[in-house]
Amino acid sequence: MDRVAPEGARDKVAAEASRRRTFAIIAHPDAGKTTLTEKLLLKGGAIQLAGAVRAKGNARRTRSDWMKIEQDRGISVATSVMTFERGGLVFNLLDTPGHEDFSEDTYRTLTAVDAAVMVLDAAKGIESQTRKLFEVCRLRDIPIITFVNKMDREARDPFELIDEIEKTLALDAAPVAWPVGRASEFAGTYDLLERRFLPVDADDSAAIDLNGLDDPKLEALVGPERAAALREEAELAEAGLNAFDLEAFREGHLTPVFFGSALRDFGVGHLLDGLSCYAPPPGARAGDPREVQPGEEKLTGFVFKVQANMDPNHRDRVAFVRLCSGKLVKGMRLKQVRTGKQVPVNAPLFFFAKDRQVAEEAWPGDVVGVANHGTLRIGDTLTEGEELNFRGVPSFAPEILRHVQLEDPMLAKKLKTALDQLAEEGVVQLFRPLDGSLPVVGVVGQLQLDVLQSRLKVEYGVPARFQETMWSMMRWVTGEDRTALERFASLNRRDAGEDHDGELVAFFGSDWRRKRAEEEWPMLKFHAVREQHGLVAAKR
């Protein structure tokens, strides 16, 4: 909910926070997310020419896919951050990977946004990864705007799509626009809220106001048959479907539904208008020991992503920080709560994918980059001195465990550096077995291993391959009895290790072995999820 700006020195902070719209784009692969991202940037004036997004290497790539493996394969494998202004508002767009193998990076990104745009393929509707990402949004009550893409191709009936959203996601859906025609007959959309017609292949300013559905201008615009079909469908939609409710949307119970074609740059401006009007500005954020309000004078923020080698020439390491309150000014020194150290912020960065510019100042809702040399890690909280921690940036037990083998043993030192840096980024999880055997990397899916192998070779000059381990799962191990922990580690040196932060982990060859360990060590706890500042109950 919007809040009234506080008195005195907080006025400026609250006013700037209210101008921010920080959102992510989530979708199943091939739903058109990357194309939509590019067209949103074009509408926002962030780029002058939107390039065609194609799988072929000779096509101009969208600006958000900047890694070599992304460009080679035509996929997004890392979250990109892009900031632009439109209509007096500042948009922070976080483009997330669509492939399920990168769900952990997407989850962390969703902890940093205030809203999400869910992109659906008009012919396919809700797909598996869409459902998984939506469940992550539901956990945080993130408001979701739905964009049904590819309406200029063969598409399912809009009523059927809306019904699927409601039944599959248990989420009320309210169309704010209605498509006029389908596929080759697609003529545009009718704005149900503003009573206007938005013609396809026309500039956003070309919207035509109508005096309701009975306006005789409608026939002249779309033809008698499409006008008759629109009247019938729109009347059914208004009578039988949910009406848009701003409060229900911001509480995460209802999604407004837009229709369009990102490839033809249609409906994108309407979607941006919806983000401007409906998406919430930064709100209160839970912390330990207190809740933080965006209009507070003192700065707070947290690291949700670390990226190395965005500029390979400088071997840089940038921590992405979501600001939650206060004002960031170039040259500030902030407290890293985890270590108590002071972190200089000499040149905070605004991003446009891999391009950047120094931010003279930034406000709640903004995402800024802070250059560091391994000091900042995912989940770290930054403050102006207060002992405060933001929670909710987790790591999940990986589903694939592999040993890393060098092709050239002389590169062992470079491999260690590379794995440490990539683990701090969250590209993989890194474990070092207690018996001194080869390091183990943990990932969610096979594609992550491909990315790791590519980055080791391209960015670090370390060709490596992967060898299967004897384990199929791992768990973090904790317990109040320090002696029991040490005894467990001593007796299980071959099947135990430490994660990148030095926390004890156990490896298991089967779920039966995990259950057996829990029975044999009742004084210890085995966790499937770990947060930066603690562990949460194990998930079976």
Summary of the structure (lengths in Angstrom):
residues: 540
radius of gyration: 24.8
end to end distance: 36.1
largest distance: 83.2
contacts: 1840
relative contact order: 0.11
helix: 30%
strand: 30%
